Amino acid sequence: MKKTLVAVAAIFAVTGAMADVTIFGIVDQAYNMMSAKTAGVSSKTTSVGVAYTGSELGFKGSEDLGSGLKASFQIHFAPNIDGVPPSNTTVGATAPTAYQSHVGLSGGFGSVKLGKYFSPMFFQVVSYDATGLSPFGQNVAPLAPTIGLLSNAIQYDLPTFVPGLGVSYAMSKGEVARPATTALNDVSNIRLNYATGPFSAGFSTATTKGLTGASTKDNSTGFSYDLGMAKLMYYTVSSKATSATTASKGSNIGISVPFGATTVNFSSSTAKTGSTQVASSGSVLQVKHDLSKRTSLIFQNGSTKITSGTSNGDTTKGSSLGLWHAF
């Protein structure tokens, strides 16, 4: 359930009109148990913290400007619910605007937004991951996208010219004076996604400029098919720097099966990383039971294993039981 604030008196006094602002968010907390074996030495860690999507708090709204034109905004925070910044999230828990915060315009030309938001590459990968990029299944590099949140960015979403086809382009500027002696971190990222009936397919490519003209190229391809009784998903991710002779790459296959209020998700991953192509594999089982439209119990169990190189045999395992509530 999303609660709506009727605009405060100050806004009314300035604009002479009422406006609506939507408050939304998620509280995600779980009891997590992790174990690792590195070079034959075992360790265990228990914690209470994020395990599924992470906690969120945001405000968003829009204004109809007429003639099919609309203005919108979003300010999105990552509250630190458990008091200690978690190590298994890509979002800085202490950053006041760690999630998507932007302002934009939309109309017949498509939509443009400026600010900070998850990249087209991130949405490409998460769309084809059965567990929604669960932290319990993403210790297998490089399956989590290297291009996640984009800062100092502009994104353009094309209007729908072909039914089912979506095209997004984003660029992020590193805000470094040229010529630079430090990393530029300029990102250019495009995504194409096509969906028709039960079938969906997508592709995304991103380039990040680094030192002295060096760059890194990331690619991802994904497919899904909904059989009704189950949804099958598959995606690949690769990342290669201009100075590297080989690319880090991985693939993930998953399935999502609904049983009434309960959904069972499973994914299995393999990857090869670095110049020595260190191999790793992993899997994660996720069971989500909806207590209501807004509240769910979530159980997860995952493991990863290094299968080559100097770390051959090292393992990481984790289990989690959590409560997830959206508002």
N, C-alpha and C positions, 0 to 999 in steps of 0.2 A: 504494500500500500504506500503510495507516494503522497506525502503531505504537501499542501500548497500554502505559501505565505501570500496574503494580499499585501500589496506594496505598502511600504511604510509611509508615514505622513510626509516625510521629507521628499520622497519621490513624487508624491501626489502634489505637493506644493510647487515643485519645480516644473513638472510636466503637465499638470492639470488633468491627468488621467490616471486610472488605476492600471497596474501591471501585475502579472503573476510570476512568481519565482518558485520553482520546484526544488524541494530538498530531497536528496536521495542518498542512499548509502548501504553499506554492508558491514556487519560485525562478524568476523571469522576468527574463531579461536578453537584450539584443539590441544589434546594431550599427546605429545609426540615422543616417540622412543626411537633413537637412532643408534646404530652400532657400526663400527668400521674395523677393518683389519688392514693395516699398512705395514709392509715388510715383516709380516708375522706377528705384529703387536696389535692386540685388540683393545678397543675402547668403546665406551657406551655413554650416551648423552640423553637426558630426558628434559623436556621443556614444555611449557604452555605457551602457545603462540600461533601464528598464522600457519595454515597447512593446505588451504584450498585456493581461494582467490585473493586473499588478503582483505583487510578492512578498508573501508572507503567512507568518505563524507564529501558530498558535493552539492553545489547550487547551480541550477541552470534555468535559462529562460529564453524567450524569443519575442520578437515584435514584428507584426505584419506591417510592412512599409507600403503596401499597395502595389498594383500592377504586377503581382506575382513575386514580388521581392520580399525577402524576410531576413531580419537580422537576428543573430543568436549569440549566446555566450554560455560558458561553463567554467566554473572554478571548482577544482577537484583536489581533495586532500587525501593523504594516507595517514590516518591517525595511528599512533603507536599504542595499541590497546593493552598489550601485556607488559609494557614498561621497559622492555629491553629490545633494541633493534634486532630483528631476526636475521639469521645468516642465510636462510634459504629463500630470500626474495630478491628480485632485481631492482626493487624500488626502495630508495632510501627512506626509512621509517621516520627520520627526523626532518625531511624536506617538507616545507609547508605546502608546496604545490607539486608534490611528487607525481601525481597522476595528471590526467588530461585537463588543461586549463587553456581556454582559447576564446576568441571572438571571431565571428564569421558572417558572411552573406551567402544567401542561396536564392536561386531563381531558375528561369529557363535555361540559363547558361551552365547550370550545375551548382556547385557550392565551393566556396573558398573559406579557409579558416587559418588564423594566425595565432601562434602561441606554442604550447607544448602538448603533445599527444602521442599515443601509441602509433608506431609506424605502419604503413601498409604491409611491410614484411612481417611484423608481429601478428597482424590479423590474418595474414596468409597462413602462418604456421598454426596458430591456435585454432583456426577453423577446421583443420584436418587432424587435430590431436584429440583422441577419444577422451583423454583425462583433462583436457583444457590446460595443458602445460603444467600439470601438477609438479610441485617441487620434488616429490618422491620419485618422479620418473625422469627428471631432467639432469641427473648427474652424468648422463651419457652425452658428452660434448660431441658435435656442436648442435644438437637437436633443438635446444632453446635458441631462438634467433639472436644473432649478435647485434642486430639493429632493433632495439626495443622502443624505449621512449625517446622521442625527438624533441630537443629544445631549440629555441630560436628558429622555428620552422614555419613553413607555409605549405598547405596541402590543398590540392585542387581535385575534386571529384567530378568527373564528366557526367553530363546528363545521360539518360538511357536512350541511346540511339538504336540499339539492338536489344529486344526483350531478353532479360536474363543476364546481360553482359554488364559488368561494372568495371570501371577503370579509375584508379586513383594514382596521383603523383604527388610526392612530397619532397621538399628539399629543406635541409637544415644547415644553417651557417655557423661556422665555428667561431665567428667574431674575433678573428686574429688578423692583425695588420700584415699586409704583404710588402716585401717578402718576409716569410716567417721562419723562425728557427725552432719553433715548437709545432706540435701536431696541429693541423688545420681542423680536422674532424668535420669537414664539409660532407654532407650526405645527400645523395640523390637516389630516390627509391620510387619504383613504379610497381603497381600490382594490377593484374587482370584476373577477373573471376567470372565464371560462367555457370549458371544454374538453370536447369530445366527439369521439371518433374522431380524424380528422386535422385537425379544425377547432378553432381557439382564438380568443377575442376578449376584450379587456379594456379597462377604462376606469378612470382615476384622476383625482381632483381634489384640490388642496391649496390652503390659504389661509395666508399668512404675514402676521402683523400687524407693522406698522412704526411709524414715528413718528406721534404725535398721532392715532392711530386709522387711519392710512393702512394699506393692505394690498395684497398682491399675490396674484392668483389664477392658478394653474397648472392646465392640463388636458392629458390625453393619452389618445388612443384608439389601439388597435392590433388587428391581425388577422393570422392566419397560417393556412396550409393546407399540409399535408404530402402531396405527390403520390406519395411513395415515391422516385421518381428525383430529386426536388428539393422543397425547402420554400420557399414564397413568404411574404414578410412585408411588412407595411406599418404605419406608425404616424405619428401627428401629435402635435405639442407646441405649446402656446400659453401665453403668460405676459403678464398685463396688470396694471399697478398702478392703483390707484384714481385717481391723478393723471394717468394717461396717456389720451390720446384714442384711441389705437390699440394693438392687442396685437402683440407679437412672436410670430411663428408660423412653423412649418416642418413639412415632411413628409419621410419617408424610405421608399423602397421597396427591398427586398432579396431576394436569393435565395441559398440554400445548397444545394450539390450535392455529394453524397458519391461518391467513387471509391475504394472499398476503404478503405485506410488514409489516404487523402488526402481532405480536404474543401475545396472552393472556395467562398468566400463573397464576395458582391459587394453593395454598397449604393450608392444614389444619393440625394442630398439637395438640397432647395431651402429657402430661408428668407427671411423679411422681418423686419427688426428695427428697434426704435426708433421715435420719432415720425415720422422721415422715411422709414420703411419701406425701409431699405437692403437690397437684394436680394443674395443670395449663393447659390452652388451648389457642390457637391462630390461626390466619389465615392471609394470605397476598395475595393481588391481585396485579399483575404486568402486565403492558401493555408496550410492546416494539415496537416502530414504526421506521423502518429503513428508514432514509432519503437517504442513500447510502450504499455501502458495508462497509464503515468505520464509519459512523455517525448515531447515533440513538437518538430519544427522548424516555425517559423512565419515566412512571408514576407508582408510587407504593402507596399502602394504606394497612396498616396492624394494627393488634391489638392483645394484649395478656391480659389474665385475670387469676388471682389466684382464684382457686375455692375451696380451703380448707385451714385449718391451721389458724394461727394468722393473716395472711395477706389476708384472704379470702375477695374477692371483690376488691382488688387492681387491677388497670388496667393501661395499657400503649397503646397509640395509636399514629400512625404516618402517614404522607402523604409526598410524595416527587415528584417533577417534575424536571428532570435533562436532561443534554446533555452529551452523551457519544461518544468519538471519539477514534478510534484505528489507529495506524500508524505502 
